[in-house]
Amino acid sequence: MTRRYGLREDEWEKIKDLLPGRIDTVGVTAKNNRLFVEAVIYRYRSGMPWRDLPGRFGDWKNVHRRHSRWSESGVWEAVFTHLSQDADNEYAMIDSTIVRAHQHAAGAKGGDKKNSVSVDQEVD
C-alpha cells in the first residue's frame, strides 16, 4: 500500500543519517524520526493547521515544537541542501497540462484599432 503523504524507503534512506536524535549520536535519542518527518510532510502537503494533525502522529503540540526546534537549529536547511545536491527535478517539470498561457501570449499584437481616433483627426 502506498501512503500518499509518506516517505518511500529510498527517500527515507537519503535523509535518515542527517537527522538529530539517532542512536549513534550524542544526546537524547528520538522516539521515531521517520514518523515525525512524515507528520511534517503530511501537514505541509495537506495544508492543514497543526492542531488538525491526525492522532497517529502523536500530540500536534509536540510535533510543532520539534519542527520549530529543527527549523531554528538548521536541521531542515541541512536536509534540503543535501537533497538539492542530487535533485531529480520531479516536481520542477512544467508543461501545458499545468500552466496555461494568457490569450495575449499567443502572439497577437496591438488591439482593435478601427474605433480609435487620433486627436489630430477630424471626425465628420
Rosetta constraint file for C-alpha pairs under 8 A:
AtomPair CA 2 CA 6 HARMONIC 7.89 0.50
AtomPair CA 3 CA 7 HARMONIC 7.69 0.50
AtomPair CA 5 CA 38 HARMONIC 7.02 0.50
AtomPair CA 5 CA 41 HARMONIC 6.45 0.50
AtomPair CA 5 CA 42 HARMONIC 5.22 0.50
AtomPair CA 5 CA 45 HARMONIC 7.11 0.50
AtomPair CA 6 CA 38 HARMONIC 5.50 0.50
AtomPair CA 6 CA 41 HARMONIC 7.37 0.50
AtomPair CA 6 CA 42 HARMONIC 7.26 0.50
AtomPair CA 7 CA 11 HARMONIC 5.92 0.50
AtomPair CA 7 CA 12 HARMONIC 6.07 0.50
AtomPair CA 7 CA 38 HARMONIC 6.61 0.50
AtomPair CA 8 CA 12 HARMONIC 6.33 0.50
AtomPair CA 9 CA 13 HARMONIC 6.22 0.50
AtomPair CA 10 CA 14 HARMONIC 6.51 0.50
AtomPair CA 11 CA 15 HARMONIC 6.98 0.50
AtomPair CA 12 CA 16 HARMONIC 5.79 0.50
AtomPair CA 12 CA 34 HARMONIC 7.45 0.50
AtomPair CA 13 CA 17 HARMONIC 7.73 0.50
AtomPair CA 14 CA 83 HARMONIC 7.69 0.50
AtomPair CA 15 CA 19 HARMONIC 6.98 0.50
AtomPair CA 15 CA 79 HARMONIC 6.53 0.50
AtomPair CA 15 CA 83 HARMONIC 7.93 0.50
AtomPair CA 16 CA 33 HARMONIC 7.86 0.50
AtomPair CA 16 CA 34 HARMONIC 7.72 0.50
AtomPair CA 17 CA 22 HARMONIC 7.67 0.50
AtomPair CA 18 CA 75 HARMONIC 7.82 0.50
AtomPair CA 18 CA 78 HARMONIC 7.60 0.50
AtomPair CA 18 CA 79 HARMONIC 6.63 0.50
AtomPair CA 19 CA 33 HARMONIC 7.51 0.50
AtomPair CA 19 CA 75 HARMONIC 6.88 0.50
AtomPair CA 19 CA 79 HARMONIC 7.98 0.50
AtomPair CA 20 CA 25 HARMONIC 7.51 0.50
AtomPair CA 20 CA 30 HARMONIC 7.64 0.50
AtomPair CA 20 CA 75 HARMONIC 7.81 0.50
AtomPair CA 21 CA 25 HARMONIC 6.68 0.50
AtomPair CA 21 CA 26 HARMONIC 7.91 0.50
AtomPair CA 21 CA 27 HARMONIC 6.80 0.50
AtomPair CA 21 CA 28 HARMONIC 5.79 0.50
AtomPair CA 21 CA 29 HARMONIC 4.32 0.50
AtomPair CA 21 CA 30 HARMONIC 4.50 0.50
AtomPair CA 21 CA 33 HARMONIC 7.63 0.50
AtomPair CA 22 CA 29 HARMONIC 5.58 0.50
AtomPair CA 22 CA 30 HARMONIC 6.49 0.50
AtomPair CA 23 CA 29 HARMONIC 5.63 0.50
AtomPair CA 25 CA 29 HARMONIC 7.90 0.50
AtomPair CA 32 CA 36 HARMONIC 6.39 0.50
AtomPair CA 33 CA 37 HARMONIC 6.12 0.50
AtomPair CA 34 CA 38 HARMONIC 6.08 0.50
AtomPair CA 35 CA 39 HARMONIC 6.12 0.50
AtomPair CA 35 CA 57 HARMONIC 6.53 0.50
AtomPair CA 36 CA 40 HARMONIC 6.41 0.50
AtomPair CA 36 CA 57 HARMONIC 6.89 0.50
AtomPair CA 36 CA 63 HARMONIC 6.72 0.50
AtomPair CA 37 CA 41 HARMONIC 6.22 0.50
AtomPair CA 38 CA 42 HARMONIC 5.92 0.50
AtomPair CA 39 CA 43 HARMONIC 6.13 0.50
AtomPair CA 39 CA 53 HARMONIC 7.56 0.50
AtomPair CA 39 CA 57 HARMONIC 5.80 0.50
AtomPair CA 39 CA 63 HARMONIC 7.50 0.50
AtomPair CA 40 CA 44 HARMONIC 6.26 0.50
AtomPair CA 40 CA 63 HARMONIC 7.69 0.50
AtomPair CA 40 CA 67 HARMONIC 7.45 0.50
AtomPair CA 41 CA 45 HARMONIC 5.91 0.50
AtomPair CA 42 CA 46 HARMONIC 5.96 0.50
AtomPair CA 43 CA 47 HARMONIC 5.89 0.50
AtomPair CA 43 CA 48 HARMONIC 5.70 0.50
AtomPair CA 43 CA 49 HARMONIC 7.23 0.50
AtomPair CA 43 CA 50 HARMONIC 6.84 0.50
AtomPair CA 43 CA 53 HARMONIC 6.57 0.50
AtomPair CA 44 CA 48 HARMONIC 7.09 0.50
AtomPair CA 48 CA 52 HARMONIC 6.32 0.50
AtomPair CA 48 CA 53 HARMONIC 7.28 0.50
AtomPair CA 49 CA 53 HARMONIC 7.18 0.50
AtomPair CA 50 CA 60 HARMONIC 6.05 0.50
AtomPair CA 50 CA 61 HARMONIC 7.66 0.50
AtomPair CA 50 CA 64 HARMONIC 6.76 0.50
AtomPair CA 51 CA 60 HARMONIC 5.62 0.50
AtomPair CA 51 CA 61 HARMONIC 7.33 0.50
AtomPair CA 52 CA 60 HARMONIC 7.63 0.50
AtomPair CA 53 CA 57 HARMONIC 7.23 0.50
AtomPair CA 53 CA 60 HARMONIC 5.98 0.50
AtomPair CA 54 CA 58 HARMONIC 7.68 0.50
AtomPair CA 55 CA 59 HARMONIC 6.60 0.50
AtomPair CA 55 CA 60 HARMONIC 7.71 0.50
AtomPair CA 57 CA 63 HARMONIC 7.83 0.50
AtomPair CA 58 CA 62 HARMONIC 7.51 0.50
AtomPair CA 58 CA 63 HARMONIC 7.21 0.50
AtomPair CA 59 CA 63 HARMONIC 6.51 0.50
AtomPair CA 60 CA 64 HARMONIC 6.02 0.50
AtomPair CA 61 CA 65 HARMONIC 6.02 0.50
AtomPair CA 62 CA 66 HARMONIC 6.06 0.50
AtomPair CA 63 CA 67 HARMONIC 6.08 0.50
AtomPair CA 64 CA 68 HARMONIC 6.16 0.50
AtomPair CA 65 CA 69 HARMONIC 6.28 0.50
AtomPair CA 66 CA 70 HARMONIC 6.18 0.50
AtomPair CA 67 CA 71 HARMONIC 6.15 0.50
AtomPair CA 68 CA 72 HARMONIC 6.15 0.50
AtomPair CA 69 CA 73 HARMONIC 6.08 0.50
AtomPair CA 70 CA 74 HARMONIC 6.07 0.50
AtomPair CA 70 CA 75 HARMONIC 5.02 0.50
AtomPair CA 70 CA 76 HARMONIC 6.24 0.50
AtomPair CA 71 CA 75 HARMONIC 6.13 0.50
AtomPair CA 71 CA 76 HARMONIC 5.75 0.50
AtomPair CA 71 CA 77 HARMONIC 7.45 0.50
AtomPair CA 74 CA 78 HARMONIC 6.18 0.50
AtomPair CA 75 CA 79 HARMONIC 6.29 0.50
AtomPair CA 76 CA 80 HARMONIC 6.14 0.50
AtomPair CA 77 CA 81 HARMONIC 5.99 0.50
AtomPair CA 78 CA 82 HARMONIC 6.08 0.50
AtomPair CA 79 CA 83 HARMONIC 6.14 0.50
AtomPair CA 80 CA 84 HARMONIC 5.97 0.50
AtomPair CA 81 CA 85 HARMONIC 6.61 0.50
AtomPair CA 82 CA 86 HARMONIC 7.48 0.50
AtomPair CA 83 CA 87 HARMONIC 6.15 0.50
AtomPair CA 89 CA 93 HARMONIC 6.77 0.50
AtomPair CA 94 CA 98 HARMONIC 6.79 0.50
AtomPair CA 94 CA 99 HARMONIC 7.02 0.50
AtomPair CA 95 CA 99 HARMONIC 6.20 0.50
AtomPair CA 96 CA 100 HARMONIC 6.02 0.50
AtomPair CA 101 CA 105 HARMONIC 6.09 0.50
AtomPair CA 101 CA 106 HARMONIC 7.75 0.50
AtomPair CA 102 CA 106 HARMONIC 7.57 0.50
AtomPair CA 104 CA 108 HARMONIC 6.15 0.50
AtomPair CA 112 CA 116 HARMONIC 7.78 0.50
AtomPair CA 117 CA 121 HARMONIC 6.77 0.50
